[in-house]
Amino acid sequence: MHRGRSIFGVEDIGVAVKESDLDLPDGTSLLRDVAFASARGEAVLIEGPTGAGKSTLLRAIAGIWPFGRGEIRLGNGRMLFVPQRPYLPLGTLASALLYPRGDKCGVSMARLAAVLEEVGLGTLAGELDMIENWSQRLSLGEQQRFAFARILLVEPALLFLDEATSALDEPSEAKLYGLLRAASWRPTVVSVGHRSTLRNFHDHVLDVATFSPRREQLPAMSNSDLDLVLLGCHTSEMAPSATHSYCPLQYPIASS
């Protein structure tokens, strides 16, 4: 998302998207010529009107949307995708917290209790050995806090958040994003969200309506909004050497 002539070295790339087109499963055009880049450790907020393709772009960058074509390059390291409603398996609270790595990954109960406290779920620290249907026991807001506890345990280099704080109030959301931005491992963060307050925790804001082939039909953003929107970089400004994890989008997808 650097608009100057800055070139990222291989070790500096966070996310780079070049000349990417995204479609709906039926082949309908959704986004065209998406191009932007962010450095390692930066945070990008994807905004836009409902139905403009925010979550689709996030999933494509994460490698879980196959309908499209283009180039997506990611920095090295562990990647974690956090949806709006995280998956909580049946079993103990500790096993749900450690999912999908399992109970044998060497994390102590004290560490699990500490991360629960950090995300505002300290009252659950005494229930780590309890077996429950946690997806029913916990509210959506508590589940979203729980997902952030997982993030603190995994320490991903690349983190994708799809409306991951939508059920939380703004102070709680600010606290959780503050934990990410202050983290010693400096994750590259790509978020989808609607609240304008999220901009305070991101280095760049990307308006996906800019890349919509039907942008004239989408609600216009106000001038104050546009002042805060970075439309990405030209493809000539992207780092040719940032080739950590090359992920071309294939279209059409082969049928199984």
KAJO-V967223 format. One record per residue. PHI is phi as a letter, one per 20 degrees, with the letter a starting at -180 (none if undefined). Layout:
# KAJO-V967223
PHI
PHI
This chain:
# KAJO-V967223
none
e
e
e
d
f
d
e
f
g
f
d
f
d
c
c
d
c
l
d
d
c
c
f
g
e
n
f
f
d
c
c
l
f
b
a
b
c
e
g
n
e
c
d
d
e
c
q
f
g
n
e
o
f
f
f
f
f
f
f
f
f
n
d
c
e
e
r
b
q
c
c
d
c
f
f
p
f
d
c
d
d
e
f
d
f
e
c
f
f
p
f
f
f
f
f
f
e
g
e
f
n
f
d
e
n
e
f
f
f
f
f
f
f
f
f
f
f
e
n
d
f
f
e
f
e
d
f
e
e
d
b
e
f
f
e
f
e
f
f
f
f
f
f
f
g
f
f
f
f
g
f
f
f
l
f
f
c
c
d
d
d
l
f
c
f
e
d
f
f
f
f
f
f
f
f
f
f
f
f
f
e
f
f
e
l
f
e
d
c
d
d
a
d
f
f
f
f
f
f
d
c
e
b
c
d
e
f
g
g
d
e
f
d
f
f
e
e
g
f
e
f
f
f
f
f
f
d
e
d
e
n
d
f
f
f
e
e
f
f
e
e
c
g
c
f
c
f
e
d
b
f
f
f
f
e
